[in-house]
Amino acid sequence: MKVLVVLTSHDQLGDTGRKTGFWLEELAAPYYRFKNAGWEVVLASPEGGQPPLDPVSNEPASQTDDTRRFEADAEATAALASTARLDSVKADDFDAVFYPGGHGPLWDLAEDADSVRLIESTLRSGKPVTLVCHAPGVLRHATDEDGTPLVRGKDVTGFTNTEEDGVGLTDVVPFLVEDELTRLGGRYSKTDDWQPYVVRDGLLITGQNPASSAPAADALIALLDERTG
């Protein structure tokens, strides 16, 4: 199996003067789940090259065994330093697509036409897409073939309003993931803040927060295992 992991290229946290980017655990935990399953992992981002890391995600309180392993893994860090440009990849070349979160995607991937096309074409070709934490917000402009919002009538989750409030960024982010998924007609659900929670609806898998990244990757692996039986 070959999975495309799509990371943000955006590094500014609104007008706060602080940095943002992708959340390390949401890359590292799935990365090793996929590697352990024998999958080939390809990393991409809108601008290509080294995507920005949210510095908070690499502070001691946010580190995990997977993040420490990733940081010490020369092969993994080399792959991260040379991500493909998103406009150069094709859904046809992959068996699945996975989006880690972090706040960065709310600014760039959520508005990126190449990302929208990738998601739509992957799902329409019968292959799964998984998005974690803030990344489900990237679905905001994706549509079904009839032009209706992709998430309308689908079971979805994503970073909650109370989790956003908990990190003090409710008034900084361009939109709230929970509110946007609900506005688009998604059947949004959640569990307690910061607890793992994954929802699958057909080929679409979403996870609520960083703790959901490994379970979301496991759900994606299980889905493809089911199909290849």
N, CA, C and O of each residue as an XYZ file, in Angstrom:
916
protein
N       0.835     -1.187      0.000
C       0.000      0.000      0.000
C       0.883      1.256      0.000
O       1.995      1.269      0.528
N       0.344      2.287     -0.606
C       1.071      3.548     -0.684
C       0.146      4.665     -0.223
O      -0.922      4.868     -0.801
N       0.552      5.388      0.815
C      -0.284      6.441      1.397
C       0.388      7.797      1.225
O       1.594      7.940      1.425
N      -0.414      8.785      0.850
C       0.047     10.164      0.746
C      -0.340     10.896      2.018
O      -1.514     10.925      2.388
N       0.635     11.484      2.687
C       0.392     12.274      3.898
C       0.572     13.749      3.538
O       1.645     14.164      3.100
N      -0.488     14.532      3.726
C      -0.506     15.932      3.286
C      -0.372     16.858      4.488
O      -1.200     16.840      5.399
N       0.673     17.659      4.478
C       1.003     18.573      5.572
C       0.819     20.026      5.149
O       0.851     20.346      3.961
N       0.630     20.886      6.119
C       0.488     22.317      5.858
C       1.830     22.969      5.514
O       2.890     22.465      5.886
N       1.769     24.095      4.801
C       2.947     24.938      4.588
C       2.813     26.278      5.306
O       3.666     27.153      5.154
N       1.751     26.441      6.085
C       1.449     27.734      6.712
C       2.051     27.799      8.107
O       1.880     26.877      8.905
N       2.763     28.896      8.403
C       3.475     28.959      9.684
C       3.104     30.143     10.566
O       3.724     30.335     11.613
N       2.109     30.945     10.177
C       1.748     32.116     10.972
C       0.415     31.889     11.685
O      -0.578     31.529     11.054
N       0.399     32.101     12.995
C      -0.807     31.901     13.782
C      -1.625     33.191     13.776
O      -1.612     33.967     14.732
N      -2.341     33.394     12.661
C      -3.129     34.613     12.504
C      -2.236     35.839     12.591
O      -1.159     35.882     11.995
N      -2.695     36.837     13.342
C      -1.892     38.058     13.497
C      -1.273     38.140     14.892
O      -0.970     39.228     15.383
N      -1.088     36.973     15.528
C      -0.536     36.942     16.884
C       0.973     37.131     16.911
O       1.545     37.436     17.958
N       1.625     36.950     15.757
C       3.083     36.979     15.730
C       3.709     35.666     16.153
O       4.933     35.535     16.176
N       2.870     34.687     16.490
C       3.370     33.377     16.897
C       3.396     32.430     15.700
O       2.727     32.653     14.691
N       4.180     31.375     15.841
C       4.323     30.399     14.774
C       3.320     29.256     14.946
O       2.898     28.936     16.057
N       2.956     28.659     13.829
C       2.156     27.441     13.848
C       2.667     26.524     12.746
O       3.751     26.745     12.206
N       1.898     25.506     12.413
C       2.315     24.553     11.393
C       1.551     23.256     11.595
O       0.375     23.266     11.956
N       2.232     22.135     11.359
C       1.590     20.839     11.593
C       1.914     20.376     13.010
O       2.892     20.814     13.615
N       1.060     19.469     13.531
C       1.243     18.950     14.887
C       2.031     17.647     14.806
O       1.616     16.705     14.132
N       3.167     17.599     15.494
C       4.128     16.517     15.290
C       3.542     15.133     15.588
O       3.753     14.199     14.815
N       2.814     14.991     16.690
C       2.261     13.674     17.021
C       1.336     13.167     15.924
O       1.267     11.965     15.667
N       0.626     14.086     15.279
C      -0.352     13.694     14.260
C       0.314     13.245     12.958
O      -0.332     12.640     12.103
N       1.593     13.539     12.815
C       2.392     12.949     11.740
C       3.104     11.701     12.235
O       3.055     10.655     11.587
N       3.768     11.809     13.385
C       4.658     10.742     13.828
C       3.915      9.445     14.150
O       4.345      8.368     13.737
N       2.810      9.540     14.880
C       2.098      8.316     15.263
C       1.559      7.570     14.038
O       1.768      6.361     13.932
N       0.867      8.251     13.105
C       0.425      7.541     11.898
C       1.594      7.045     11.043
O       1.527      5.957     10.471
N       2.654      7.832     10.957
C       3.807      7.456     10.141
C       4.305      6.064     10.536
O       4.557      5.217      9.679
N       4.442      5.842     11.832
C       4.961      4.541     12.258
C       3.898      3.450     12.184
O       4.235      2.281     11.997
N       2.630      3.804     12.326
C       1.584      2.810     12.094
C       1.648      2.323     10.648
O       1.565      1.123     10.384
N       1.798      3.261      9.718
C       1.848      2.893      8.297
C       3.111      2.097      7.980
O       3.061      1.106      7.251
N       4.222      2.527      8.522
C       5.474      1.807      8.287
C       5.403      0.374      8.841
O       5.863     -0.574      8.204
N       4.822      0.241     10.033
C       4.712     -1.094     10.636
C       3.793     -2.003      9.827
O       3.923     -3.226      9.868
N       2.867     -1.396      9.094
C       1.968     -2.174      8.236
C       2.614     -2.517      6.895
O       2.017     -3.206      6.068
N       3.834     -2.033      6.689
C       4.536     -2.305      5.442
C       4.189     -1.356      4.318
O       4.481     -1.633      3.155
N       3.560     -0.224      4.659
C       3.143      0.727      3.629
C       4.296      1.642      3.226
O       5.217      1.890      4.003
N       4.222      2.129      2.010
C       5.103      3.204      1.561
C       4.442      4.531      1.905
O       3.262      4.730      1.616
N       5.194      5.443      2.521
C       4.661      6.732      2.948
C       5.317      7.846      2.130
O       6.543      7.955      2.088
N       4.498      8.663      1.486
C       4.971      9.821      0.723
C       4.399     11.077      1.379
O       3.199     11.154      1.645
N       5.263     12.057      1.636
C       4.835     13.303      2.263
C       4.731     14.408      1.218
O       5.565     14.508      0.319
N       3.694     15.236      1.348
C       3.500     16.364      0.432
C       3.017     17.569      1.227
O       2.512     17.436      2.341
N       3.183     18.749      0.634
C       2.699     19.991      1.226
C       2.499     20.994      0.101
O       3.082     20.825     -0.970
N       1.697     22.032      0.304
C       1.431     22.967     -0.797
C       2.690     23.562     -1.422
O       2.763     23.701     -2.643
N       3.669     23.913     -0.611
C       4.881     24.553     -1.139
C       6.025     23.578     -1.344
O       7.054     23.952     -1.907
N       5.871     22.338     -0.903
C       6.961     21.379     -0.991
C       8.073     21.704      0.001
O       8.018     22.715      0.701
N       9.072     20.844      0.053
C      10.182     21.075      0.970
C       9.778     20.873      2.417
O       8.849     20.124      2.718
N      10.485     21.548      3.306
C      10.282     21.390      4.750
C       9.028     22.128      5.212
O       8.978     23.355      5.137
N       8.024     21.407      5.685
C       6.847     22.090      6.213
C       7.102     22.599      7.625
O       7.938     22.041      8.336
N       6.398     23.645      8.045
C       6.636     24.206      9.373
C       6.018     23.348     10.474
O       4.884     22.881     10.357
N       6.767     23.155     11.517
C       6.308     22.417     12.687
C       5.752     23.395     13.711
O       6.393     24.394     14.036
N       4.557     23.106     14.218
C       4.035     23.912     15.320
C       4.969     23.713     16.514
O       5.086     22.594     17.013
N       5.641     24.778     16.988
C       6.634     24.584     18.049
C       6.043     24.023     19.338
O       6.731     23.333     20.091
N       4.776     24.317     19.593
C       4.140     23.806     20.812
C       4.079     22.283     20.782
O       4.133     21.634     21.827
N       3.965     21.715     19.582
C       3.828     20.259     19.470
C       5.117     19.524     19.762
O       5.123     18.297     19.870
N       6.217     20.265     19.893
C       7.497     19.630     20.208
C       8.008     20.042     21.579
O       9.163     19.787     21.919
N       7.144     20.682     22.368
C       7.498     20.980     23.750
C       7.374     19.699     24.577
O       6.637     18.787     24.202
N       8.090     19.629     25.697
C       8.092     18.381     26.480
C       6.700     17.840     26.810
O       6.494     16.627     26.787
N       5.752     18.710     27.112
C       4.421     18.254     27.495
C       3.673     17.604     26.334
O       2.732     16.842     26.550
N       4.092     17.906     25.100
C       3.410     17.379     23.915
C       4.121     16.191     23.305
O       3.579     15.539     22.413
N       5.324     15.898     23.769
C       6.108     14.829     23.168
C       5.570     13.452     23.575
O       5.029     13.267     24.666
N       5.737     12.511     22.672
C       5.354     11.120     22.915
C       6.506     10.225     22.467
O       7.496     10.703     21.913
N       6.370      8.945     22.708
C       7.395      8.020     22.220
C       7.530      8.129     20.699
O       8.637      8.062     20.163
N       6.404      8.295     20.010
C       6.448      8.397     18.545
C       7.132      9.677     18.079
O       7.896      9.652     17.114
N       6.865     10.799     18.753
C       7.500     12.048     18.324
C       9.004     12.005     18.571
O       9.791     12.480     17.752
N       9.392     11.435     19.699
C      10.839     11.333     19.972
C      11.512     10.381     18.978
O      12.633     10.624     18.532
N      10.824      9.315     18.645
C      11.363      8.378     17.657
C      11.514      9.065     16.299
O      12.526      8.897     15.619
N      10.498      9.842     15.913
C      10.536     10.526     14.626
C      11.691     11.522     14.568
O      12.420     11.578     13.578
N      11.851     12.295     15.614
C      12.908     13.313     15.648
C      14.300     12.688     15.542
O      15.230     13.316     15.035
N      14.437     11.443     16.025
C      15.737     10.766     15.990
C      15.911      9.883     14.761
O      16.942      9.227     14.611
N      14.923      9.862     13.891
C      14.890      8.959     12.735
C      15.379      9.707     11.500
O      14.670     10.556     10.958
N      16.595      9.389     11.058
C      17.195     10.128      9.947
C      16.380      9.980      8.665
O      16.244     10.940      7.907
N      15.839      8.793      8.415
C      15.040      8.583      7.209
C      13.753      9.422      7.255
O      13.366     10.029      6.257
N      13.106      9.448      8.408
C      11.860     10.198      8.544
C      12.096     11.700      8.419
O      11.351     12.389      7.722
N      13.119     12.205      9.084
C      13.368     13.643      9.029
C      13.832     14.077      7.640
O      13.561     15.203      7.220
N      14.524     13.197      6.928
C      14.916     13.514      5.554
C      13.688     13.592      4.652
O      13.595     14.471      3.796
N      12.748     12.672      4.847
C      11.510     12.715      4.069
C      10.729     13.986      4.364
O      10.156     14.592      3.459
N      10.707     14.388      5.625
C       9.991     15.600      6.015
C      10.626     16.848      5.408
O       9.930     17.805      5.068
N      11.947     16.830      5.275
C      12.654     17.999      4.738
C      12.455     18.169      3.236
O      12.774     19.221      2.683
N      11.934     17.147      2.579
C      11.834     17.195      1.112
C      10.458     16.747      0.639
O      10.348     15.934     -0.279
N       9.409     17.276      1.266
C       8.060     16.895      0.845
C       7.812     17.313     -0.602
O       8.344     18.316     -1.077
N       7.000     16.526     -1.284
C       6.619     16.852     -2.657
C       5.661     18.044     -2.670
O       4.937     18.273     -1.701
N       5.658     18.786     -3.745
C       4.659     19.841     -3.902
C       3.294     19.196     -4.151
O       3.170     18.244     -4.922
N       2.298     19.726     -3.494
C       0.969     19.130     -3.581
C       0.442     19.135     -5.013
O      -0.263     18.210     -5.417
N       0.779     20.164     -5.777
C       0.279     20.238     -7.158
C       0.972     19.254     -8.093
O       0.629     19.168     -9.272
N       1.958     18.502     -7.564
C       2.683     17.542     -8.410
C       2.230     16.108     -8.173
O       2.670     15.200     -8.877
N       1.354     15.889     -7.189
C       0.945     14.521     -6.877
C      -0.435     14.237     -7.453
O      -1.237     15.148     -7.658
N      -0.701     12.950     -7.711
C      -1.971     12.532     -8.287
C      -2.610     11.450     -7.424
O      -1.940     10.535     -6.946
N      -3.907     11.578     -7.238
C      -4.629     10.598     -6.436
C      -4.448      9.189     -6.983
O      -4.423      8.224     -6.219
N      -4.323      9.065     -8.292
C      -4.210      7.750     -8.916
C      -2.984      6.977     -8.435
O      -2.949      5.750     -8.528
N      -1.979      7.689     -7.921
C      -0.726      7.049     -7.532
C      -0.738      6.499     -6.110
O       0.254      5.927     -5.660
N      -1.856      6.669     -5.399
C      -1.892      6.295     -3.986
C      -3.129      5.459     -3.668
O      -4.149      5.535     -4.352
N      -3.005      4.658     -2.607
C      -4.125      3.838     -2.150
C      -4.963      4.547     -1.098
O      -6.102      4.155     -0.844
N      -4.403      5.595     -0.481
C      -5.100      6.327      0.565
C      -4.414      7.676      0.771
O      -3.263      7.874      0.381
N      -5.152      8.597      1.395
C      -4.608      9.915      1.724
C      -4.881     10.182      3.199
O      -5.958      9.874      3.709
N      -3.889     10.758      3.875
C      -3.994     11.056      5.307
C      -3.566     12.499      5.557
O      -2.510     12.933      5.095
N      -4.396     13.236      6.293
C      -4.098     14.633      6.638
C      -3.885     14.775      8.143
O      -4.847     14.652      8.902
N      -2.649     15.031      8.603
C      -2.454     15.447      9.994
C      -2.984     16.873     10.178
O      -3.182     17.617      9.217
N      -3.207     17.224     11.451
C      -3.696     18.570     11.725
C      -2.595     19.505     12.188
O      -1.527     19.574     11.579
N      -2.863     20.228     13.274
C      -2.151     21.440     13.595
C      -3.013     22.586     13.083
O      -3.902     22.377     12.257
N      -2.756     23.781     13.562
C      -3.602     24.904     13.134
C      -3.321     25.359     11.703
O      -4.192     25.945     11.060
N      -2.120     25.096     11.199
C      -1.751     25.570      9.859
C      -2.749     25.250      8.769
O      -3.050     26.125      7.957
N      -3.288     24.017      8.708
C      -4.199     23.672      7.622
C      -5.432     24.564      7.507
O      -6.015     24.679      6.429
N      -5.834     25.196      8.612
C      -7.019     26.057      8.552
C      -6.799     27.259      7.647
O      -7.754     27.819      7.108
N      -5.537     27.657      7.478
C      -5.252     28.800      6.621
C      -4.940     28.392      5.181
O      -5.437     29.022      4.247
N      -4.124     27.347      4.984
C      -3.747     27.052      3.595
C      -4.505     25.868      2.987
O      -5.150     26.029      1.950
N      -4.444     24.705      3.594
C      -5.063     23.538      2.962
C      -6.579     23.672      2.854
O      -7.184     23.149      1.918
N      -7.189     24.364      3.801
C      -8.645     24.543      3.750
C      -9.078     25.353      2.543
O     -10.236     25.274      2.135
N      -8.169     26.132      1.962
C      -8.490     26.980      0.813
C      -7.744     26.559     -0.450
O      -7.794     27.261     -1.460
N      -7.061     25.435     -0.404
C      -6.165     25.021     -1.481
C      -6.906     24.183     -2.526
O      -7.423     23.111     -2.214
N      -6.955     24.674     -3.755
C      -7.695     23.979     -4.818
C      -7.094     22.610     -5.124
O      -7.823     21.675     -5.454
N      -5.775     22.485     -5.018
C      -5.143     21.180     -5.267
C      -5.556     20.174     -4.196
O      -5.770     18.998     -4.489
N      -5.666     20.641     -2.965
C      -6.110     19.766     -1.883
C      -7.550     19.325     -2.094
O      -7.883     18.154     -1.913
N      -8.399     20.269     -2.478
C      -9.802     19.940     -2.742
C      -9.904     18.876     -3.835
O     -10.636     17.896     -3.697
N      -9.165     19.082     -4.914
C      -9.198     18.114     -6.027
C      -8.697     16.748     -5.588
O      -9.253     15.721     -5.975
N      -7.645     16.740     -4.778
C      -7.079     15.481     -4.295
C      -8.110     14.711     -3.472
O      -8.299     13.512     -3.673
N      -8.768     15.394     -2.557
C      -9.764     14.740     -1.709
C     -10.918     14.215     -2.553
O     -11.331     13.064     -2.409
N     -11.433     15.063     -3.431
C     -12.584     14.659     -4.251
C     -12.237     13.495     -5.163
O     -13.006     12.540     -5.272
N     -11.083     13.568     -5.818
C     -10.734     12.517     -6.770
C     -10.393     11.209     -6.064
O     -10.672     10.130     -6.589
N      -9.792     11.296     -4.878
C      -9.484     10.079     -4.117
C     -10.764      9.354     -3.735
O     -10.893      8.152     -3.967
N     -11.706     10.077     -3.154
C     -12.957      9.455     -2.726
C     -13.770      8.953     -3.916
O     -14.365      7.877     -3.848
N     -13.802      9.717     -5.002
C     -14.597      9.315     -6.168
C     -14.012      8.098     -6.870
O     -14.712      7.390     -7.594
N     -12.717      7.861     -6.650
C     -12.102      6.665     -7.230
C     -12.175      5.476     -6.284
O     -11.579      4.429     -6.538
N     -12.921      5.650     -5.175
C     -13.139      4.528     -4.265
C     -12.024      4.267     -3.291
O     -11.859      3.147     -2.809
N     -11.242      5.317     -2.991
C     -10.141      5.166     -2.048
C     -10.355      6.082     -0.845
O     -10.976      7.137     -0.977
N      -9.847      5.692      0.329
C     -10.172      6.413      1.556
C      -9.315      7.651      1.815
O      -8.171      7.759      1.373
N      -9.933      8.585      2.560
C      -9.274      9.794      3.031
C      -9.481      9.885      4.541
O     -10.593      9.706      5.038
N      -8.400     10.164      5.258
C      -8.447     10.289      6.711
C      -7.889     11.651      7.108
O      -6.851     12.076      6.600
N      -8.583     12.333      8.019
C      -8.177     13.668      8.462
C      -8.320     13.747      9.976
O      -9.301     13.262     10.540
N      -7.329     14.367     10.638
C      -7.277     14.356     12.091
C      -7.209     15.782     12.649
O      -6.535     16.651     12.097
N      -7.930     15.997     13.764
C      -7.833     17.193     14.584
C      -8.363     18.428     13.852
O      -9.575     18.545     13.668
N      -7.506     19.341     13.434
C      -7.959     20.490     12.644
C      -8.116     20.147     11.165
O      -8.797     20.866     10.433
N      -7.501     19.070     10.724
C      -7.531     18.738      9.298
C      -8.925     18.483      8.741
O      -9.128     18.750      7.556
N      -9.908     17.986      9.501
C     -11.240     17.872      8.919
C     -11.792     19.194      8.396
O     -12.684     19.198      7.548
N     -11.276     20.308      8.889
C     -11.668     21.606      8.340
C     -11.262     21.782      6.894
O     -11.815     22.625      6.187
N     -10.298     20.991      6.447
C      -9.842     21.043      5.051
C     -10.957     20.588      4.103
O     -10.889     20.839      2.900
N     -11.966     19.929      4.635
C     -13.081     19.449      3.806
C     -14.073     20.562      3.450
O     -15.040     20.299      2.735
N     -13.869     21.768      3.916
C     -14.926     22.782      3.842
C     -15.361     23.125      2.420
O     -16.524     23.470      2.211
N     -14.458     23.040      1.430
C     -14.826     23.367      0.052
C     -14.976     22.137     -0.840
O     -15.301     22.265     -2.020
N     -14.744     20.954     -0.288
C     -14.879     19.727     -1.081
C     -16.357     19.396     -1.269
O     -17.166     19.583     -0.361
N     -16.696     18.905     -2.450
C     -18.096     18.598     -2.753
C     -18.228     17.200     -3.338
O     -17.269     16.617     -3.843
N     -19.454     16.681     -3.252
C     -19.799     15.471     -3.986
C     -19.985     15.828     -5.452
O     -19.939     17.000     -5.826
N     -20.193     14.815     -6.275
C     -20.305     15.069     -7.716
C     -21.517     15.916     -8.073
O     -21.543     16.539     -9.134
N     -22.521     15.947     -7.200
C     -23.700     16.780     -7.468
C     -23.545     18.207     -6.958
O     -24.479     19.004     -7.041
N     -22.356     18.532     -6.424
C     -22.074     19.887     -5.978
C     -22.420     20.174     -4.529
O     -22.148     21.270     -4.038
N     -23.013     19.215     -3.835
C     -23.324     19.428     -2.424
C     -22.072     19.225     -1.580
O     -21.160     18.507     -1.990
N     -22.017     19.854     -0.399
C     -20.838     19.694      0.459
C     -20.535     18.219      0.727
O     -21.436     17.426      1.002
N     -19.283     17.876      0.643
C     -18.860     16.489      0.814
C     -19.303     15.908      2.153
O     -19.665     14.735      2.242
N     -19.272     16.738      3.189
C     -19.573     16.213      4.525
C     -21.073     16.177      4.814
O     -21.474     15.637      5.846
N     -21.909     16.726      3.949
C     -23.342     16.765      4.229
C     -23.897     15.353      4.407
O     -23.734     14.496      3.537
N     -24.548     15.124      5.535
C     -25.144     13.833      5.817
C     -24.163     12.758      6.220
O     -24.549     11.602      6.390
N     -22.880     13.122      6.378
C     -21.867     12.128      6.758
C     -21.504     12.273      8.233
O     -21.526     13.374      8.784
N     -21.176     11.164      8.854
C     -20.707     11.167     10.240
C     -19.260     11.639     10.266
O     -18.394     11.043      9.625
N     -19.000     12.710     11.010
C     -17.665     13.308     11.055
C     -17.365     13.793     12.470
O     -18.268     13.992     13.283
N     -16.084     13.977     12.741
C     -15.635     14.640     13.952
C     -14.453     15.529     13.597
O     -14.037     15.585     12.440
N     -13.918     16.217     14.580
C     -12.794     17.121     14.385
C     -12.597     17.910     15.668
O     -13.355     17.749     16.624
N     -11.591     18.754     15.690
C     -11.252     19.533     16.881
C     -12.483     20.292     17.376
O     -13.144     20.990     16.607
N     -12.780     20.148     18.665
C     -14.016     20.704     19.205
C     -13.872     22.186     19.544
O     -12.765     22.699     19.709
N     -15.016     22.857     19.644
C     -15.012     24.261     20.068
C     -14.404     24.412     21.462
O     -13.682     25.373     21.726
N     -14.696     23.465     22.353
C     -14.167     23.573     23.709
C     -12.664     23.290     23.751
O     -11.955     23.855     24.585
N     -12.174     22.428     22.867
C     -10.722     22.219     22.780
C     -10.040     23.480     22.248
O      -8.977     23.866     22.735
N     -10.649     24.117     21.253
C     -10.082     25.362     20.726
C     -10.058     26.438     21.798
O      -9.088     27.184     21.928
N     -11.143     26.508     22.565
C     -11.196     27.460     23.672
C     -10.130     27.135     24.704
O      -9.539     28.027     25.312
N      -9.896     25.837     24.892
C      -8.911     25.408     25.873
C      -7.490     25.843     25.534
O      -6.677     26.056     26.434
N      -7.185     25.975     24.252
C      -5.855     26.441     23.851
C      -5.851     27.940     23.560
O      -4.845     28.488     23.108
N      -6.974     28.595     23.819
C      -7.036     30.053     23.737
C      -6.994     30.638     22.344
O      -6.543     31.768     22.158
N      -7.469     29.867     21.343
C      -7.340     30.356     19.966
C      -8.681     30.509     19.253
O      -8.721     30.610     18.027
N      -9.761     30.525     19.997
C     -11.084     30.647     19.393
C     -11.206     31.902     18.533
O     -11.827     31.870     17.470
N     -10.621     32.998     18.986
C     -10.722     34.265     18.253
C      -9.568     34.495     17.288
O      -9.479     35.556     16.670
N      -8.683     33.511     17.151
C      -7.516     33.631     16.266
C      -7.707     32.848     14.972
O      -7.340     33.318     13.895
N      -8.279     31.660     15.082
C      -8.427     30.799     13.901
C      -9.446     31.391     12.924
O     -10.367     32.093     13.343
N      -9.287     31.112     11.612
C     -10.218     31.659     10.625
C     -11.614     31.071     10.725
O     -12.581     31.707     10.306
N     -11.735     29.876     11.268
C     -13.046     29.270     11.519
C     -12.857     28.141     12.524
O     -11.754     27.624     12.702
N     -13.946     27.773     13.173
C     -13.928     26.666     14.128
C     -14.339     25.385     13.426
O     -15.363     25.348     12.744
N     -13.554     24.346     13.586
C     -13.788     23.101     12.857
C     -15.166     22.524     13.183
O     -15.908     22.144     12.277
N     -15.506     22.457     14.449
C     -16.809     21.900     14.833
C     -17.951     22.686     14.190
O     -18.881     22.098     13.637
N     -17.876     24.013     14.266
C     -18.939     24.841     13.693
C     -19.026     24.674     12.179
O     -20.122     24.628     11.620
N     -17.871     24.582     11.514
C     -17.866     24.512     10.050
C     -18.425     23.175      9.566
O     -19.220     23.140      8.626
N     -18.023     22.095     10.190
C     -18.546     20.788      9.788
C     -20.056     20.718     10.009
O     -20.786     20.134      9.208
N     -20.509     21.315     11.097
C     -21.946     21.340     11.376
C     -22.684     22.214     10.365
O     -23.747     21.842      9.867
N     -22.107     23.383     10.067
C     -22.737     24.308      9.105
C     -22.911     23.656      7.740
O     -23.897     23.904      7.045
N     -21.954     22.827      7.364
C     -21.984     22.172      6.059
C     -22.929     20.973      6.016
O     -23.108     20.349      4.970
N     -23.523     20.663      7.146
C     -24.485     19.566      7.166
C     -23.918     18.233      7.598
O     -24.574     17.200      7.466
N     -22.688     18.253      8.122
C     -22.117     17.011      8.625
C     -22.806     16.575      9.910
O     -23.263     17.410     10.691
N     -22.877     15.284     10.123
C     -23.408     14.751     11.381
C     -22.240     14.687     12.374
O     -21.627     13.642     12.590
N     -21.965     15.841     12.959
C     -20.784     15.992     13.816
C     -21.033     15.367     15.184
O     -22.096     15.547     15.778
N     -20.038     14.628     15.677
C     -20.090     14.088     17.032
C     -18.707     14.198     17.653
O     -17.713     14.416     16.960
N     -18.659     14.043     18.970
C     -17.391     14.216     19.686
C     -17.454     13.459     21.003
O     -18.521     13.025     21.437
N     -16.288     13.306     21.634
C     -16.218     12.770     22.984
C     -15.618     13.844     23.881
O     -15.527     15.002     23.474
N     -15.212     13.489     25.078
C     -14.631     14.464     25.993
C     -13.366     15.070     25.390
O     -12.667     14.429     24.605
N     -13.089     16.304     25.767
C     -11.906     16.988     25.261
C     -10.642     16.169     25.502
O     -10.438     15.611     26.580
N      -9.798     16.112     24.471
C      -8.461     15.523     24.499
C      -8.460     14.000     24.587
O      -7.402     13.389     24.739
N      -9.643     13.380     24.493
C      -9.706     11.923     24.502
C      -9.762     11.396     23.067
O     -10.287     12.088     22.195
N      -9.245     10.204     22.793
C      -9.266      9.663     21.427
C     -10.692      9.434     20.950
O     -11.532      8.916     21.685
N     -10.947      9.825     19.722
C     -12.277      9.613     19.138
C     -12.142      9.620     17.623
O     -11.637     10.582     17.043
N     -12.591      8.555     16.988
C     -12.488      8.399     15.533
C     -13.848      8.008     14.992
O     -14.550      7.185     15.580
N     -14.213      8.603     13.868
C     -15.483      8.314     13.207
C     -15.187      7.875     11.778
O     -14.381      8.489     11.080
N     -15.850      6.803     11.355
C     -15.732      6.368      9.968
C     -17.104      6.396      9.311
O     -18.082      5.884      9.856
N     -17.158      6.995      8.145
C     -18.371      6.957      7.329
C     -17.953      6.564      5.921
O     -17.488      7.403      5.150
N     -18.116      5.303      5.590
C     -17.675      4.824      4.283
C     -16.175      4.964      4.129
O     -15.408      4.380      4.895
N     -15.758      5.737      3.141
C     -14.341      5.933      2.855
C     -13.739      7.121      3.601
O     -12.547      7.398      3.468
N     -14.553      7.820      4.382
C     -14.094      9.019      5.089
C     -13.893      8.709      6.566
O     -14.819      8.273      7.251
N     -12.674      8.939      7.051
C     -12.333      8.722      8.458
C     -11.865     10.039      9.046
O     -11.013     10.709      8.463
N     -12.411     10.419     10.195
C     -11.998     11.654     10.854
C     -11.688     11.378     12.318
O     -12.308     10.520     12.946
N     -10.712     12.125     12.857
C     -10.320     12.000     14.254
C     -10.412     13.344     14.947
O     -10.196     14.380     14.318
N     -10.727     13.345     16.224
C     -11.075     14.585     16.930
C      -9.878     15.453     17.293
O      -9.983     16.678     17.235
N      -8.747     14.865     17.666
C      -7.674     15.628     18.304
C      -6.361     14.859     18.193
O      -6.341     13.777     17.608
N      -5.253     15.393     18.743
C      -3.983     14.671     18.605
C      -4.031     13.233     19.109
O      -3.426     12.345     18.510
N      -4.749     13.000     20.210
C      -4.827     11.642     20.755
C      -5.524     10.672     19.813
O      -5.430      9.456     19.981
N      -6.224     11.217     18.821
C      -6.964     10.394     17.860
C      -6.140     10.021     16.633
O      -6.614      9.282     15.770
N      -4.906     10.529     16.547
C      -4.145     10.335     15.311
C      -3.737      8.882     15.096
O      -3.869      8.367     13.986
N      -3.245      8.214     16.133
C      -2.889      6.798     15.983
C      -4.127      5.934     15.746
O      -4.109      5.093     14.848
N      -5.210      6.114     16.525
C      -6.417      5.334     16.239
C      -6.984      5.593     14.847
O      -7.527      4.680     14.226
N      -6.867      6.805     14.354
C      -7.351      7.098     12.997
C      -6.510      6.365     11.961
O      -7.044      5.830     10.989
N      -5.201      6.340     12.167
C      -4.330      5.588     11.260
C      -4.658      4.101     11.323
O      -4.679      3.426     10.294
N      -4.914      3.591     12.520
C      -5.289      2.184     12.659
C      -6.593      1.893     11.921
O      -6.739      0.845     11.292
N      -7.545      2.834     12.005
C      -8.825      2.651     11.308
C      -8.631      2.622      9.799
O      -9.292      1.856      9.097
N      -7.717      3.460      9.298
C      -7.433      3.476      7.867
C      -6.782      2.160      7.428
O      -7.137      1.600      6.391
N      -5.839      1.678      8.220
C      -5.191      0.406      7.897
C      -6.223     -0.730      7.906
O      -6.213     -1.592      7.028
N      -7.103     -0.722      8.898
C      -8.125     -1.760      8.993
C      -9.076     -1.713      7.804
O      -9.498     -2.750      7.293
N      -9.409     -0.502      7.370
C     -10.305     -0.343      6.217
C      -9.683     -0.951      4.958
O     -10.349     -1.679      4.222
N      -8.416     -0.652      4.717
C      -7.776     -1.199      3.519
C      -7.534     -2.705      3.655
O      -7.578     -3.442      2.670
N      -7.279     -3.147      4.884
C      -7.144     -4.594      5.089
C      -8.458     -5.308      4.760
O      -8.455     -6.381      4.157
N      -9.580     -4.704      5.163
C     -10.893     -5.273      4.873
C     -11.098     -5.426      3.363
O     -11.621     -6.430      2.881
N     -10.671     -4.404      2.649
C     -10.940     -4.358      1.214
C     -10.039     -5.275      0.416
O     -10.401     -5.741     -0.664
N      -8.852     -5.531      0.964
C      -7.905     -6.381      0.232
C      -7.993     -7.827      0.729
O      -7.491     -8.756      0.095
N      -8.656     -7.987      1.898
C      -9.023     -9.229      2.501
C      -8.111    -10.389      2.401
O      -8.419    -11.463      2.918
